[in-house]
Amino acid sequence: MNVSHLGQATPPLRRLSELRGPAPQRSLDARALAALAANPGCRRRALLDAAGVDKTALAQQLGRPAPFGQSPFAIRRGLQFESRLKQDGYAVLLAPLRRRLGLPEDEVASLAVPDLLPSASPAVRAERTAAALAEAAADPAGWTLLDHPMLRLDVAGSPAYLEPDAVVVHAGRCTVVEIKSFPVLDGSADPANVGAAARQAAVYVLALQEAAARLAGRPLSAGPYAVQELPGAPELTVLLVCPKDFSSQPVAVPVDVRRELAVTRRQLSRMTRIDQLLAALPEGVTFDLARDASGAPTRPAGELAAAVAAVPASYAPECISTCELGFHCRSQARCAGAVEQLGRGVRGELGSLRTVEEALAAAEQGAGGGPEGGSGLDEAAERLAYAARLRAGALAAGGVR
């Protein structure tokens, strides 16, 4: 899916724009893409993200907003830390990078920092980044710092534009650098924070792998753990630059993202293509909030809920912490009595039983019988019936009514 030089969109892109309405398109960042990869079966999120719909505003208008995202304090702290690292020609940032990457002291002055057109559109910035990456990879002796490059990653047939904090290129290879404001205490950081950062960085590594493959005119390596031997290919170890011991001094922590990269590649490959999701939509469905002159949404919540319901969701309890529509989808699952509200593990164990009511009925059907009381039921129902008989026997033995 491409946009022509005249700015005319192909039909799928035009349809995605119609779904969004006149509202500005929300870019799909690596954090959102990592969450999407964690739940590739959710067609609802895939389509809304591809269309660039503001899911926070959508959830607000549906009446089920989610306290989602970083706190303003954390965002401000992160911006202040990153700003300090870039002072004096990136001198503060280069100090920990020099120790980890072997950047010679006398070559700091010759570090190339190309202009990546930060005010241009994402597509133009991605083209400029690709050109700068190719130029840097062709100079094995030089050191290049790409400050907030724009990377393109194809997700279910639709382009997503991603912006890592920095990429260092040397000897024909590149290393992703992610700047985080959580501290590294006595050489280690909070595992949850590091895990989230690794999943996010793995998305950037995948985008760089695709960029290197396009540059070389070769397909992406089939093995997710294989190291690409291509000009501009990324290392599979990224660097997290964080404050050291609550101070303002940075420290670079290497993180191997091979496992996260393999999971991301596998999950994204399972996603249904966007054009197929669009083809399944009923005619006239949009997620336009129909804002008035003051910017306030005016579309009735019931009409908007019907539009959202037209796209199947794949809800799980962890969606509450990873998706802006988590509370809305949870409410739908509860109203329908869907077993998804109990977690993916329970959903998998119950097989063809799709609702809590069906599961309880299966348990009651065999609860009063003997060893063969569940005969004729499928495997999941048989297990429920057996568990119900065990429970009834235990309660009876204990004299509990």
C-alpha positions as CSV (number, residue, x, y, z in Angstrom):
1,M,0.0,0.0,0.0
2,N,1.7,3.2,-1.2
3,V,0.8,6.8,-1.6
4,S,1.5,8.2,-5.0
5,H,3.6,11.3,-5.7
6,L,0.4,13.2,-6.4
7,G,-0.9,12.4,-2.9
8,Q,-3.7,10.2,-4.1
9,A,-4.3,7.2,-1.8
10,T,-5.1,3.7,-2.9
11,P,-8.6,2.5,-2.0
12,P,-7.6,0.7,1.2
13,L,-5.9,3.8,2.5
14,R,-8.9,5.9,1.5
15,R,-11.2,3.6,3.4
16,L,-9.0,3.8,6.5
17,S,-9.2,7.5,6.3
18,E,-13.0,7.3,6.0
19,L,-13.1,5.2,9.1
20,R,-11.1,7.8,11.1
21,G,-13.1,10.8,9.8
22,P,-11.5,14.3,9.7
23,A,-9.7,13.7,13.0
24,P,-5.8,13.7,12.8
25,Q,-4.3,10.3,12.3
26,R,-2.7,8.8,15.4
27,S,0.6,7.2,14.6
28,L,1.3,3.6,15.6
29,D,4.3,3.7,17.8
30,A,6.4,0.8,19.0
31,R,4.7,0.7,22.4
32,A,1.3,0.2,20.7
33,L,2.8,-2.2,18.2
34,A,4.3,-4.4,20.9
35,A,0.9,-4.5,22.6
36,L,-0.8,-5.4,19.2
37,A,1.8,-8.2,18.7
38,A,0.9,-9.6,22.1
39,N,-2.7,-10.0,20.9
40,P,-2.6,-10.6,17.2
41,G,-6.0,-12.1,17.0
42,C,-7.7,-8.9,18.0
43,R,-9.1,-7.6,14.7
44,R,-10.7,-4.6,16.4
45,R,-7.4,-3.2,17.6
46,A,-5.6,-4.0,14.4
47,L,-8.2,-2.1,12.3
48,L,-8.4,0.9,14.7
49,D,-4.6,1.2,14.8
50,A,-4.3,0.9,11.1
51,A,-6.8,3.7,10.6
52,G,-5.1,5.9,13.2
53,V,-8.2,6.2,15.3
54,D,-7.8,7.9,18.7
55,K,-8.8,5.0,20.9
56,T,-8.5,7.1,24.1
57,A,-11.2,9.6,22.7
58,L,-13.2,6.6,21.4
59,A,-13.3,5.0,24.8
60,Q,-14.2,8.3,26.5
61,Q,-17.2,8.7,24.1
62,L,-18.3,5.1,24.7
63,G,-18.4,5.9,28.4
64,R,-15.6,3.5,29.5
65,P,-12.4,5.5,29.6
66,A,-9.2,3.7,30.7
67,P,-6.5,5.2,32.9
68,F,-4.0,4.2,30.2
69,G,-0.5,5.3,29.3
70,Q,2.4,7.0,31.1
71,S,1.8,9.7,33.7
72,P,2.6,13.3,32.7
73,F,5.3,13.3,35.4
74,A,7.0,10.3,33.9
75,I,6.8,11.8,30.4
76,R,8.2,15.1,31.6
77,R,11.0,13.3,33.5
78,G,11.9,11.3,30.4
79,L,12.0,14.4,28.1
80,Q,14.2,16.2,30.6
81,F,16.6,13.3,30.8
82,E,16.8,13.0,27.0
83,S,17.3,16.7,26.6
84,R,20.3,16.6,29.0
85,L,21.9,13.8,27.1
86,K,21.9,15.8,23.9
87,Q,23.6,18.9,25.3
88,D,27.1,19.9,24.1
89,G,26.8,18.0,20.9
90,Y,25.6,14.7,22.5
91,A,28.6,14.6,24.7
92,V,26.7,13.3,27.7
93,L,25.1,10.5,25.6
94,L,28.3,9.6,23.9
95,A,30.1,8.9,27.2
96,P,28.2,5.6,28.0
97,L,28.0,4.7,24.3
98,R,31.8,5.0,24.0
99,R,32.3,2.5,26.7
100,R,29.8,0.0,25.3
101,L,30.5,0.4,21.6
102,G,34.2,1.2,21.6
103,L,33.8,4.7,20.1
104,P,37.3,6.2,20.2
105,E,37.7,9.5,22.1
106,D,39.4,11.2,19.2
107,E,36.6,10.3,16.8
108,V,33.8,12.0,18.8
109,A,34.3,15.2,17.0
110,S,34.0,13.4,13.6
111,L,30.7,11.8,14.6
112,A,28.2,12.3,11.8
113,V,24.7,13.4,12.8
114,P,22.7,13.8,9.6
115,D,19.6,15.9,9.3
116,L,16.6,13.6,9.3
117,L,14.0,16.2,8.4
118,P,12.1,16.1,11.8
119,S,9.4,18.5,10.5
120,A,8.5,16.5,7.4
121,S,5.8,13.8,7.0
122,P,6.4,10.3,8.3
123,A,6.8,8.9,4.8
124,V,9.3,11.5,3.8
125,R,11.2,11.1,7.0
126,A,11.4,7.4,6.5
127,E,12.8,7.8,3.1
128,R,15.4,10.2,4.4
129,T,16.3,7.8,7.2
130,A,16.7,5.0,4.8
131,A,19.1,7.1,2.7
132,A,21.1,8.2,5.7
133,L,21.3,4.6,7.0
134,A,22.6,3.4,3.6
135,E,25.2,6.1,3.4
136,A,26.4,5.4,7.0
137,A,26.5,1.7,6.4
138,A,28.7,2.2,3.3
139,D,31.4,3.8,5.4
140,P,32.9,1.1,7.7
141,A,35.3,3.4,9.3
142,G,32.9,6.2,10.2
143,W,30.5,6.6,13.2
144,T,27.0,8.0,12.6
145,L,24.3,8.9,15.1
146,L,20.8,8.9,13.8
147,D,18.8,11.1,16.2
148,H,15.1,10.1,16.2
149,P,15.1,8.3,12.8
150,M,11.8,7.3,11.2
151,L,11.5,3.6,10.4
152,R,8.8,1.9,8.3
153,L,7.4,-1.5,9.3
154,D,4.7,-3.3,7.3
155,V,2.0,-4.5,9.6
156,A,-0.7,-6.7,8.1
157,G,-0.2,-5.1,4.8
158,S,-0.4,-1.5,6.1
159,P,2.7,0.7,6.8
160,A,3.5,1.8,10.3
161,Y,6.1,4.5,11.1
162,L,8.2,4.1,14.2
163,E,10.6,6.5,15.9
164,P,13.4,5.1,18.1
165,D,15.3,7.5,20.3
166,A,18.6,6.9,18.4
167,V,20.5,4.5,16.2
168,V,24.3,4.3,16.1
169,V,25.9,3.0,12.8
170,H,29.4,1.8,12.6
171,A,31.3,-0.8,10.6
172,G,28.3,-1.4,8.4
173,R,26.0,-2.3,11.3
174,C,23.7,-0.4,13.6
175,T,22.7,-0.5,17.3
176,V,19.3,0.7,18.6
177,V,19.6,3.1,21.6
178,E,16.6,3.6,23.8
179,I,16.6,6.4,26.4
180,K,14.6,5.5,29.5
181,S,14.1,7.5,32.7
182,F,13.8,4.6,35.1
183,P,17.0,4.2,37.2
184,V,19.6,1.5,37.1
185,L,20.4,0.7,40.8
186,D,23.6,-1.2,41.6
187,G,23.9,-2.3,38.0
188,S,20.3,-3.6,37.6
189,A,16.9,-2.1,36.7
190,D,13.4,-3.1,37.4
191,P,12.7,-6.3,35.4
192,A,9.2,-5.2,34.4
193,N,10.6,-1.9,33.0
194,V,13.4,-3.6,31.2
195,G,11.0,-6.2,29.7
196,A,8.7,-3.5,28.4
197,A,11.6,-1.7,26.9
198,A,13.0,-4.9,25.3
199,R,9.6,-5.6,23.6
200,Q,9.5,-2.0,22.4
201,A,13.1,-2.1,21.1
202,A,12.5,-5.4,19.4
203,V,10.0,-3.7,17.1
204,Y,12.7,-1.2,16.1
205,V,15.1,-4.0,15.4
206,L,12.6,-5.7,13.2
207,A,12.0,-2.5,11.3
208,L,15.7,-2.1,10.8
209,Q,16.0,-5.7,9.6
210,E,13.3,-5.0,7.0
211,A,15.1,-1.8,6.0
212,A,18.4,-3.6,5.5
213,A,16.7,-6.3,3.5
214,R,15.0,-3.7,1.2
215,L,18.4,-1.9,0.8
216,A,20.1,-5.2,-0.3
217,G,17.1,-6.3,-2.4
218,R,16.8,-9.5,-0.5
219,P,14.0,-11.1,1.5
220,L,14.0,-11.0,5.3
221,S,15.8,-13.9,6.9
222,A,13.3,-16.7,7.8
223,G,15.1,-17.5,11.1
224,P,14.1,-15.0,13.8
225,Y,17.3,-15.7,15.7
226,A,19.6,-15.3,12.7
227,V,22.0,-12.4,12.6
228,Q,21.6,-10.5,9.3
229,E,24.9,-10.1,7.4
230,L,23.7,-7.2,5.4
231,P,24.8,-3.5,5.2
232,G,23.0,-1.5,7.8
233,A,21.6,-4.6,9.6
234,P,20.9,-4.2,13.3
235,E,22.6,-5.9,16.2
236,L,20.3,-8.1,18.2
237,T,21.5,-6.5,21.4
238,V,20.1,-3.0,22.1
239,L,21.4,-0.4,24.5
240,L,19.1,1.1,27.2
241,V,20.5,4.5,28.4
242,C,19.1,5.2,31.9
243,P,20.0,7.3,34.9
244,K,22.5,5.7,37.3
245,D,21.4,5.4,40.9
246,F,18.8,8.2,40.7
247,S,21.5,10.6,39.5
248,S,21.5,12.6,36.3
249,Q,24.5,10.6,35.0
250,P,23.6,8.1,32.3
251,V,24.6,4.4,32.1
252,A,24.2,2.1,29.0
253,V,22.7,-1.3,29.7
254,P,22.9,-4.0,26.9
255,V,19.8,-6.0,26.5
256,D,19.5,-9.1,24.2
257,V,16.2,-8.9,22.4
258,R,16.3,-12.1,20.3
259,R,13.5,-13.7,22.2
260,E,11.3,-10.6,22.0
261,L,12.1,-10.2,18.3
262,A,11.1,-13.8,17.6
263,V,7.8,-13.4,19.4
264,T,7.1,-10.1,17.6
265,R,7.8,-11.6,14.2
266,R,5.7,-14.7,14.9
267,Q,2.8,-12.7,16.3
268,L,2.7,-10.1,13.5
269,S,2.8,-12.8,10.9
270,R,-0.4,-14.2,12.4
271,M,-2.3,-10.9,12.0
272,T,-5.1,-10.8,9.4
273,R,-4.3,-8.4,6.6
274,I,-6.0,-5.0,6.8
275,D,-7.6,-5.3,3.4
276,Q,-9.4,-8.4,4.5
277,L,-10.6,-6.7,7.7
278,L,-11.9,-3.8,5.6
279,A,-13.7,-6.2,3.2
280,A,-15.5,-7.7,6.2
281,L,-16.9,-4.4,7.4
282,P,-20.5,-3.6,6.8
283,E,-21.1,-0.7,4.4
284,G,-21.1,2.7,6.0
285,V,-19.3,1.8,9.3
286,T,-17.1,4.6,10.6
287,F,-15.5,5.5,13.9
288,D,-15.8,9.2,13.3
289,L,-16.6,11.0,16.6
290,A,-18.3,13.9,14.7
291,R,-16.7,16.7,16.7
292,D,-18.5,20.1,16.9
293,A,-16.8,23.5,16.4
294,S,-15.4,23.4,19.9
295,G,-13.8,19.9,19.3
296,A,-16.2,18.0,21.5
297,P,-17.5,14.6,20.2
298,T,-21.2,14.6,19.3
299,R,-21.8,11.2,17.9
300,P,-24.2,9.2,20.1
301,A,-22.5,6.5,22.2
302,G,-25.0,3.8,21.1
303,E,-24.3,4.5,17.4
304,L,-20.5,4.5,18.1
305,A,-20.8,1.2,20.1
306,A,-22.6,-0.5,17.2
307,A,-19.8,0.6,14.8
308,V,-17.1,-0.8,17.2
309,A,-19.1,-4.0,17.7
310,A,-19.0,-4.6,13.9
311,V,-15.3,-5.5,14.3
312,P,-14.6,-8.7,16.3
313,A,-12.4,-8.3,19.4
314,S,-10.2,-10.8,21.1
315,Y,-10.5,-9.8,24.8
316,A,-8.3,-11.0,27.6
317,P,-7.9,-9.6,31.1
318,E,-4.4,-8.3,30.3
319,C,-6.0,-5.9,27.7
320,I,-6.9,-3.7,30.6
321,S,-3.2,-2.7,31.0
322,T,-2.3,-2.6,27.3
323,C,-5.3,-1.2,25.3
324,E,-7.4,2.0,25.6
325,L,-10.5,0.0,24.8
326,G,-9.8,-2.7,27.4
327,F,-12.7,-1.6,29.7
328,H,-15.2,-1.4,26.9
329,C,-14.3,-4.9,25.6
330,R,-14.4,-6.3,29.1
331,S,-17.9,-4.9,29.6
332,Q,-18.9,-6.5,26.3
333,A,-17.4,-9.9,27.4
334,R,-19.2,-9.7,30.7
335,C,-22.6,-8.8,29.2
336,A,-22.2,-11.8,26.7
337,G,-21.0,-14.1,29.5
338,A,-18.0,-14.9,27.3
339,V,-15.3,-17.2,28.8
340,E,-12.6,-14.8,27.5
341,Q,-13.2,-12.7,30.6
342,L,-11.7,-15.5,32.7
343,G,-8.3,-15.4,30.8
344,R,-6.7,-17.1,27.8
345,G,-5.8,-20.2,29.8
346,V,-9.4,-20.9,30.8
347,R,-10.6,-20.0,27.3
348,G,-8.2,-22.6,25.9
349,E,-9.2,-25.3,28.4
350,L,-12.9,-24.9,27.7
351,G,-12.7,-25.7,24.0
352,S,-16.1,-25.4,22.3
353,L,-17.7,-24.0,25.4
354,R,-17.9,-20.2,24.6
355,T,-19.9,-18.8,27.5
356,V,-19.9,-19.2,31.3
357,E,-23.5,-20.4,31.2
358,E,-22.5,-23.2,28.9
359,A,-19.6,-24.2,31.1
360,L,-21.9,-24.3,34.2
361,A,-24.5,-26.3,32.4
362,A,-21.9,-28.8,31.3
363,A,-20.7,-29.1,34.9
364,E,-24.2,-29.6,36.2
365,Q,-25.1,-32.1,33.5
366,G,-22.5,-34.6,34.9
367,A,-22.4,-33.5,38.5
368,G,-25.0,-36.0,39.7
369,G,-23.8,-39.0,37.8
370,G,-21.3,-41.7,38.6
371,P,-18.0,-42.3,36.9
372,E,-19.8,-42.3,33.5
373,G,-22.0,-39.4,34.4
374,G,-20.3,-37.2,31.8
375,S,-20.7,-39.7,29.0
376,G,-21.5,-38.1,25.7
377,L,-19.9,-34.7,26.5
378,D,-16.9,-33.4,24.7
379,E,-13.5,-33.4,26.5
380,A,-13.8,-30.0,28.1
381,A,-17.3,-30.6,29.3
382,E,-16.3,-34.0,30.6
383,R,-13.5,-32.4,32.7
384,L,-16.0,-29.9,34.1
385,A,-18.4,-32.5,35.0
386,Y,-15.7,-34.6,36.7
387,A,-14.5,-31.5,38.6
388,A,-18.1,-30.8,39.6
389,R,-18.5,-34.4,40.9
390,L,-15.3,-34.1,42.9
391,R,-16.5,-30.8,44.4
392,A,-19.9,-32.2,45.3
393,G,-18.2,-35.2,46.9
394,A,-15.8,-33.1,48.9
395,L,-18.6,-30.8,50.2
396,A,-20.8,-33.8,51.1
397,A,-17.9,-35.4,53.0
398,G,-17.3,-32.2,54.9
399,G,-21.0,-31.8,55.8
400,V,-21.2,-28.5,53.9
401,R,-24.5,-27.6,52.3
